[in-house]
Amino acid sequence: MDKIKVMIVGYGNVGRGVRKSIAANTDMELVGIISRGPERVKKELPEMPVFHIDDVDTWKKELNPDVAILCGGSKNDLPVQGPALAKHVCTVDSFDNHSCIPQYFAEMDKIAKNAGTSAVISTGWDPGIFSLERVLASAFLPGSNAYGFYGLGEKGGLSMGHSDALRTLDGVIDARQFTHAIPEAIERIRKGENPEFAAGDMHWRECFVVVEEGVDKAALEEQIKSMPGYFEPYKTVVNFISQEELDSKYAGFPHDGCVVASGTTGDGSKAMVEYRCAWESNPEATANVLIAHARGVVRMFKEGKRGAFTILDIPAAYMSQHSQETLLAKFM
Ligand SMILES: NC(=O)c1ccc[n+]([C@@H]2O[C@H](COP(=O)([O-])OP(=O)(O)OC[C@H]3O[C@@H](n4cnc5c(N)ncnc54)[C@H](OP(=O)(O)O)[C@@H]3O)[C@@H](O)[C@H]2O)c1
């Protein structure tokens, strides 16, 4: 059988993860990478076909991909690159700005339908796997709320967005922010409660910050704790440390989380569903989810399905490398 030809769009942490993940997906081949900085990518991967993202005719002719996996940032890259790429090729992306998903879906759906392509948007682990788990929980336990908790382990989970926000502050050289779930909140749901939580009731935030010499640390700490949306509603602990300590103790991209929902069945029998993920590398794990969706979107495309889709619209069997016979015999 012909392999699925995958093209990576944008080469950062997730893009690197997709490249590494191809080896574990033997029905796929990486045909090349397109980037806004092809020289940078070629330096890292001299053997790889790499083209500028704007050289559309060239990469279409030279790479002829079945699917493009978009690995750009959600804030500024994907809102531009998603619509631009879906005009030419089937796409998969991890757009994670939850409140903008309905508008992004509508735009991608219109473009993909007009162009005759198929696009899976907003997949990864959240949005992505956890979205599916939330929907399943509400279908199986009507009336329940599904709660998402992040950073369950002792060290918590690295939040890239919050780390970026810290690095924008004057006097900050480098920073990493770890999110911690509040265990007592998880236990309340496991016990069968359906509480109305405020954001700060479920998580607290721990910041590790490297600063320039002479910075007023007390003022900076206050500035961090009062950043609206990011830190203001949460209990926030700020630790000032050296670059060496940050690099040695807090490197990598660890993250984990769970979706928990509780409700009742029948005449009030208690019921609870819980789904947990733990990643030593969040971008690599996200990449693995994107790859599985690339397989799914190519199958949808071959069936004649056009437009935008999410993880909720793709049969799980379409994401699997296994045949229907194996799925029936071993996974059911
Ligand atoms: N849904 C989920 O569960 C989930 C989970 C994790 C992440 N995500 C999403 O994935 C997005 C990408 O994350 P990421 O960690 O891969 O971001 P990143 O490393 O910052 O890469 C984003 C883009 O920046 C450019 N870039 C990367 N390194 C560069 C460098 N050294 N110099 C210049 N440009 C560079 C690349 O584009 P060019 O090659 O075009 O320059 C790349 O596509 C995030 O914004 C997030 O929205 C989603």
The ligand as an SDF file (V2000), in Angstrom:
LIG
                    3D

 48 52  0  0  0  0  0  0  0  0999 V2000
   -4.0270   21.1360   21.3450 N   0  0  0  0  0  0  0  0  0  0  0  0
   -3.0600   20.8390   22.1860 C   0  0  0  0  0  0  0  0  0  0  0  0
   -3.2280   20.0060   23.0760 O   0  0  0  0  0  0  0  0  0  0  0  0
   -1.7010   21.5020   22.0650 C   0  0  0  0  0  0  0  0  0  0  0  0
   -0.6530   21.0540   22.8840 C   0  0  0  0  0  0  0  0  0  0  0  0
    0.6130   21.6580   22.7220 C   0  0  0  0  0  0  0  0  0  0  0  0
    0.7980   22.6740   21.7980 C   0  0  0  0  0  0  0  0  0  0  0  0
   -0.2750   23.0830   21.0400 N   0  0  0  0  0  0  0  0  0  0  0  0
   -0.1110   24.1750   20.0570 C   0  0  0  0  0  0  0  0  0  0  0  0
    1.0570   23.9800   19.3050 O   0  0  0  0  0  0  0  0  0  0  0  0
    1.5720   25.2640   19.0000 C   0  0  0  0  0  0  0  0  0  0  0  0
    3.0300   25.1540   18.6180 C   0  0  0  0  0  0  0  0  0  0  0  0
    3.8140   24.8500   19.7750 O   0  0  0  0  0  0  0  0  0  0  0  0
    5.4080   24.7700   19.6890 P   0  0  0  0  0  0  0  0  0  0  0  0
    5.8790   24.4680   21.0530 O   0  0  0  0  0  0  0  0  0  0  0  0
    5.8200   23.8920   18.5750 O   0  0  0  0  0  0  0  0  0  0  0  0
    5.7600   26.2930   19.3060 O   0  0  0  0  0  0  0  0  0  0  0  0
    7.1480   26.8490   18.8010 P   0  0  0  0  0  0  0  0  0  0  0  0
    8.2710   25.9030   19.1170 O   0  0  0  0  0  0  0  0  0  0  0  0
    7.2300   28.2480   19.2790 O   0  0  0  0  0  0  0  0  0  0  0  0
    6.9690   26.8740   17.1980 O   0  0  0  0  0  0  0  0  0  0  0  0
    5.9930   27.6600   16.5680 C   0  0  0  0  0  0  0  0  0  0  0  0
    6.5410   28.1770   15.2440 C   0  0  0  0  0  0  0  0  0  0  0  0
    7.5860   29.1060   15.4880 O   0  0  0  0  0  0  0  0  0  0  0  0
    8.6080   28.9790   14.5040 C   0  0  0  0  0  0  0  0  0  0  0  0
    9.8750   28.7060   15.2050 N   0  0  0  0  0  0  0  0  0  0  0  0
   10.1080   27.6770   16.0770 C   0  0  0  0  0  0  0  0  0  0  0  0
   11.3770   27.7540   16.5450 N   0  0  0  0  0  0  0  0  0  0  0  0
   11.9440   28.8540   15.9750 C   0  0  0  0  0  0  0  0  0  0  0  0
   13.2100   29.4620   16.0440 C   0  0  0  0  0  0  0  0  0  0  0  0
   14.1770   28.9540   16.8110 N   0  0  0  0  0  0  0  0  0  0  0  0
   13.4130   30.5870   15.3360 N   0  0  0  0  0  0  0  0  0  0  0  0
   12.4380   31.1020   14.5540 C   0  0  0  0  0  0  0  0  0  0  0  0
   11.2110   30.5540   14.4260 N   0  0  0  0  0  0  0  0  0  0  0  0
   10.9700   29.4590   15.1240 C   0  0  0  0  0  0  0  0  0  0  0  0
    8.2090   27.8060   13.5920 C   0  0  0  0  0  0  0  0  0  0  0  0
    7.6170   28.3210   12.3870 O   0  0  0  0  0  0  0  0  0  0  0  0
    8.4900   28.5040   11.0560 P   0  0  0  0  0  0  0  0  0  0  0  0
    9.2240   27.2030   10.8240 O   0  0  0  0  0  0  0  0  0  0  0  0
    7.4980   28.8110   10.0150 O   0  0  0  0  0  0  0  0  0  0  0  0
    9.4310   29.6310   11.3300 O   0  0  0  0  0  0  0  0  0  0  0  0
    7.1600   27.0720   14.3990 C   0  0  0  0  0  0  0  0  0  0  0  0
    6.1640   26.4600   13.5970 O   0  0  0  0  0  0  0  0  0  0  0  0
    1.2920   26.0840   20.2610 C   0  0  0  0  0  0  0  0  0  0  0  0
    1.1150   27.4340   19.9530 O   0  0  0  0  0  0  0  0  0  0  0  0
    0.0070   25.4970   20.7650 C   0  0  0  0  0  0  0  0  0  0  0  0
   -1.0440   26.3060   20.3370 O   0  0  0  0  0  0  0  0  0  0  0  0
   -1.4990   22.5200   21.1570 C   0  0  0  0  0  0  0  0  0  0  0  0
  1  2  1  0
  2  3  2  0
  2  4  1  0
  4  5  1  0
  4 48  2  0
  5  6  2  0
  6  7  1  0
  7  8  2  0
  8  9  1  0
  8 48  1  0
  9 10  1  0
  9 46  1  0
 10 11  1  0
 11 12  1  0
 11 44  1  0
 12 13  1  0
 13 14  1  0
 14 15  2  0
 14 16  1  0
 14 17  1  0
 17 18  1  0
 18 19  2  0
 18 20  1  0
 18 21  1  0
 21 22  1  0
 22 23  1  0
 23 24  1  0
 23 42  1  0
 24 25  1  0
 25 26  1  0
 25 36  1  0
 26 27  1  0
 26 35  1  0
 27 28  2  0
 28 29  1  0
 29 30  1  0
 29 35  2  0
 30 31  1  0
 30 32  2  0
 32 33  1  0
 33 34  2  0
 34 35  1  0
 36 37  1  0
 36 42  1  0
 37 38  1  0
 38 39  2  0
 38 40  1  0
 38 41  1  0
 42 43  1  0
 44 45  1  0
 44 46  1  0
 46 47  1  0
M  CHG  2   8   1  16  -1
M  END
$$$$
